[in-house]
Amino acid sequence: MPRNPLTGPDRSVPVPLPATPPPPWREQPLFLPGPAAFKASRPHPGGSGRRLRAPARTAGMGLEALRLRVVRWALLVAFGAGVLVGWQGGRARRRFLLWRKRWLQSRLEAAQKKLETA
């Protein structure tokens, strides 16, 4: 009879499993710092009452945390790419519809000529 690895020698007491470390993406959450981080920062050297940006937080795998400027640029680039792709897709669709209209009209003319001659 095969031995069950989850039970001890007397087969009644469960053997504790070894602790596994958390996956790298679970070690530290990847999100922008909250308002508390900005309140804890020191005032702006110019004395205008503005606060300096909170220090960047890094993820467990050493990746740089998301920054607001990077996110804004990514959104801008994604929006621009979507506009460009949508525009070109609309042009291609209109060209296809014009081609199909001409093709159907030519078939209709051919069928009408065939009916007239018959």
Secondary structure as the mmCIF struct_conf table of DSSP 4:
data_model
#
loop_
_struct_conf.conf_type_id
_struct_conf.id
_struct_conf.beg_label_comp_id
_struct_conf.beg_label_asym_id
_struct_conf.beg_label_seq_id
_struct_conf.end_label_comp_id
_struct_conf.end_label_asym_id
_struct_conf.end_label_seq_id
HELX_LH_PP_P HELX_LH_PP_P1 PRO A 2 ASN A 4
TURN_TY1_P TURN_TY1_P1 PRO A 5 LEU A 6
STRN STRN1 THR A 7 THR A 7
TURN_TY1_P TURN_TY1_P2 PRO A 9 ASP A 10
BEND BEND1 ARG A 11 VAL A 13
STRN STRN2 PRO A 14 PRO A 14
HELX_LH_PP_P HELX_LH_PP_P2 VAL A 15 PRO A 23
HELX_RH_AL_P HELX_RH_AL_P1 PRO A 24 GLU A 27
BEND BEND2 GLN A 28 GLN A 28
HELX_RH_AL_P HELX_RH_AL_P2 PRO A 35 ALA A 40
BEND BEND3 SER A 41 SER A 41
HELX_LH_PP_P HELX_LH_PP_P3 ARG A 42 ARG A 42
STRN STRN3 PRO A 43 PRO A 43
HELX_LH_PP_P HELX_LH_PP_P4 HIS A 44 HIS A 44
TURN_TY1_P TURN_TY1_P3 PRO A 45 GLY A 46
BEND BEND4 SER A 48 GLY A 49
STRN STRN4 ARG A 51 ARG A 51
HELX_LH_PP_P HELX_LH_PP_P5 LEU A 52 ARG A 57
STRN STRN5 THR A 58 THR A 58
TURN_TY1_P TURN_TY1_P4 GLY A 60 MET A 61
BEND BEND5 GLY A 62 GLY A 62
HELX_LH_PP_P HELX_LH_PP_P6 LEU A 63 LEU A 63
STRN STRN6 GLU A 64 GLU A 64
HELX_LH_PP_P HELX_LH_PP_P7 ALA A 65 LEU A 66
HELX_RH_AL_P HELX_RH_AL_P3 LEU A 68 THR A 117
#
